[in-house]
Amino acid sequence: MKKNPEEINIADNPLYHDTWKLLKKYRDVVWSLELSVQQVRNRFEIEYGSSIEDFLESVYVAGIDLSDRSIEHHAKCIERSHRMLKLLDTSIDLLRTKHKNGESYYWLLYYSFLSPQQLRNVEEIIENLRPHIRDISFRTYYRRRREAIDALSSILWGYTSKDSIAILEQFFPEDKDVGEQ
């Protein structure tokens, strides 16, 4: 049975990505990842009397298969989380260095989501943004934060066809029929 378009939840789409949720959880993910890595390191040192690096080197030299062990599963989960954080960090760096509003978008995202310590409220965020963004108000903050998240989403997840057409029309205004082909 096919669902009515109004009944379809966008989050059910496998192509849906929620950059807002990702940014809101960024500090927690970084904390959990660092804690997990430290716990695995401590566990290795207690159980095997050596560092992870030394242990893994000896395992590979000996040809031991760790695929059925919980430590292997835990290490793979940490690696996936680490890759996602690296993707996010690389995307933020690209936004900062290449987007026309990149520097101000970076600082908006940094003080709103990425700084190690969460600021208490929007007033404190705006106060920290003043050296980076002139004449910032509450309205400007919320509008520009949305723009920054949208720009980051485009880098992380790619452009939609609508976005691509808009970009092409921006650079080739005489070819307005580009999107109609």
N, C-alpha and C positions, 0 to 999 in steps of 0.2 A: 504494500500500500504506500503510495507516494504522499509525502507530507505537503501540506499547504505552505507556500513560501513564507507566510507570516509566522508559521509555527516552527520553522527551522531555527535552531540556536546556532549562531555563528561559531561558538566554541566547540560544537560537535564536528565541524569541518576539520579534516585532518591537516589541511593547509593553514589553519588558523594559528596565529602566534600572538601572544599577549605581552608586548614589550613593557607595558605599564606594570603588570604583575611581576615580570622578571626584574625590573628595576626596584620595585618595592621589596622584593625578597633578596636583593643583591647582598646586603650586609649579612643577613642570616646565612646565605649560602657560603659566602666567604668564611664566615666564622665556623660553620659546620665542616667545610672542607679542610680548613687549617686544623681544627680539632681532630677530625678523622685521621689526617696524615700523622699528627702527633701521636694519636692512640696506636696506630699501626706501627709506627717507629718504636714506641715504648714496648708494645707486645713482642715485636721481633727481638728487641734487646733482652727482654726478660726470658723469652722462650729459647732463643738461639744464641744468646751471648755475643751478638754482633750487630752491626748496623744493617739496614735493609739492603743497601748497595752491596756490602760484602756478602750477605746471605744470597742475594739473587745471583751474584757472580759465581758463587760456589755451586748453586743449584744448576745454572746453565752449563757450567763446566762438567758437572756430574751427570747431566742429562736427565734430571729428575722432573717428572711431570706434576705440576701443582694444580692442574685443571679441576680436580674434584675437591679442593680445599676451600674452606670459607674465607681464608685469607686472600686467595686468588679472586674470589667474587668481590670482596671488600675493596681490593686494590683496583679492580676494573671499574667499580662504581666511583671511586675517587678519581680515576683517570677520566671518566666521562664528565664528571662535574668540572674537573680542571679544564678540559677542552672547551666546555660551554663558557666558562669564565674567560678563557683566553679569547674565544670568539667575540665575546662582549667587549673585552678590553681592546682588542684590535679594532673593532667597529667604532668604539668611542674615539680611539686615536685617529682613525680615518675621518670621522666626523669633525673632530677638532682641527685637523690639519688641512682638510680639503674643502669642506663646505663653506660657502660664502659667509655664514653666520657661525661658523664652527667654534670659534673661541668663546663667544658668549653662550652658545648652546652647551659647550663643555662645562662651563662654570655653573650653569643652571642645573645640569644633571649631577654634577659633583656635589654641590651643597644640598640638593634635594634627595639624592639616592646613594651616591657612591662614596662619600667621605667616610672614613672609619668610624667616626662618632656622629650619630644622628643628632641634628640640631633640634631644639625644643619646639619651634613653631615657625610659621611663615615669616614673621617679623625678623627672627634671627637669621633666616635664610637670606632675606632681602638685605639685611644689614651686611652680611658677608659678601653679597653680590655687588654692592655699591662700587668697590674699586674696579670691578670688571665690566659692569654695565651701567652706563650713565642714565640718570633719570628713570630708575626702575620703580614702578609702583606695584601694588597688588594686582591690578588688572594686567599690567604688562608682564608681570611674573607668570601668572597663570596662562596667558596667551602664548608667551614664548616657551614656557615649559612644554606645552602641548606640541608646539612646532618642533622643539628639540626631540621629543619622543617620537614624533612622526618621522623626522629625518633619520633618527637612529633605526627605527623600524625598517625603513627602506634599505638601509645598509645591511642590517641583520638578515632580513627575510626576502629582500629583493623587491623590485618595483612591480606594481600591478600594471595591467595593460592600460588602464586609465591614466596612471601616473606617467607611463612611457609616452603616450600620445601627447599629454600636456607638455612634457619636456621637449618632444620633437617640435611641437607647435611654437614653443618658446624660442627655439633656435632657428626654425624655418617658418616664420609667420606667413610667408607667401604661399606655403603648401598646406593650407588649412584642410584640404581634402585627404591628408595623410591617414587620418583615423577612419575615413569612410571606405578605404579600400579593403 
